[in-house]
Amino acid sequence: MIRNASEFGQMVARARKALGITQRELALAINAGERFIVDLEAGKPTAQLGKALAAGVHLEDVSGKGFDTARR
């Protein structure tokens, strides 16, 4: 269970790195700025929830879904 913004950011960073994509590539995939991804992964609590959730959806998760390249 994710209990705070820091844990969510760490999960996003781990998943992104496991997929071998850059922060910039993730940002482009969710139509956000690279600074947003940097802040999200750093656990900044004021990161916009909608964009944060979009980042999580686009990363590989435990169900085995791959990185969504359709929006790239």
SENUDO-600794 format. One line per 10 residues: their letters; for each residue x, y negated, z negated of C-alpha. Coordinates in nm, 3 decimals, padded with zeros to 5 digits, always signed. Layout:
% residues N
a = X,Y,Z ~ ...
This chain:
% residues 72
mirnasefgq = +00.000,+00.000,+00.000 ~ +00.124,-00.349,+00.083 ~ +00.089,-00.574,-00.219 ~ +00.224,-00.909,-00.098 ~ +00.353,-01.112,+00.195 ~ +00.711,-01.004,+00.133 ~ +00.626,-00.634,+00.157 ~ +00.424,-00.696,+00.475 ~ +00.715,-00.887,+00.628 ~ +00.955,-00.607,+00.542
mvararkalg = +00.723,-00.353,+00.703 ~ +00.701,-00.562,+01.021 ~ +01.079,-00.604,+01.035 ~ +01.143,-00.231,+00.986 ~ +00.892,-00.133,+01.253 ~ +01.022,-00.394,+01.499 ~ +01.382,-00.282,+01.450 ~ +01.285,+00.085,+01.483 ~ +01.133,+00.003,+01.820 ~ +01.445,-00.183,+01.926
itqrelalai = +01.269,-00.508,+02.009 ~ +01.376,-00.858,+01.918 ~ +01.185,-01.111,+01.716 ~ +01.142,-01.308,+02.038 ~ +00.992,-01.008,+02.219 ~ +00.744,-00.951,+01.938 ~ +00.655,-01.320,+01.935 ~ +00.587,-01.314,+02.310 ~ +00.375,-01.000,+02.271 ~ +00.142,-01.173,+02.025
nagerfivdl = +00.155,-01.516,+02.186 ~ +00.334,-01.675,+01.892 ~ +00.657,-01.860,+01.838 ~ +00.977,-01.686,+01.735 ~ +00.988,-01.904,+01.421 ~ +00.658,-01.744,+01.314 ~ +00.812,-01.396,+01.332 ~ +01.117,-01.513,+01.137 ~ +00.893,-01.659,+00.866 ~ +00.665,-01.354,+00.865
eagkptaqlg = +00.954,-01.111,+00.820 ~ +01.097,-01.333,+00.546 ~ +00.771,-01.293,+00.353 ~ +00.655,-01.653,+00.384 ~ +00.314,-01.645,+00.216 ~ +00.168,-01.921,+00.432 ~ +00.201,-01.724,+00.758 ~ -00.131,-01.718,+00.944 ~ -00.314,-01.396,+00.869 ~ -00.454,-01.350,+01.221
kalaagvhle = -00.114,-01.372,+01.383 ~ +00.041,-01.157,+01.112 ~ -00.216,-00.886,+01.173 ~ -00.161,-00.911,+01.549 ~ +00.209,-00.847,+01.490 ~ +00.130,-00.538,+01.285 ~ -00.109,-00.406,+01.549 ~ +00.155,-00.438,+01.819 ~ +00.418,-00.241,+01.631 ~ +00.448,+00.131,+01.609
dvsgkgfdta = +00.273,+00.259,+01.300 ~ +00.242,+00.591,+01.124 ~ -00.017,+00.708,+01.374 ~ +00.249,+00.707,+01.646 ~ +00.113,+00.420,+01.854 ~ +00.381,+00.257,+02.068 ~ +00.469,-00.107,+02.115 ~ +00.192,-00.275,+02.316 ~ +00.359,-00.426,+02.622 ~ +00.034,-00.527,+02.793
rr = +00.058,-00.886,+02.664 ~ +00.428,-00.931,+02.748
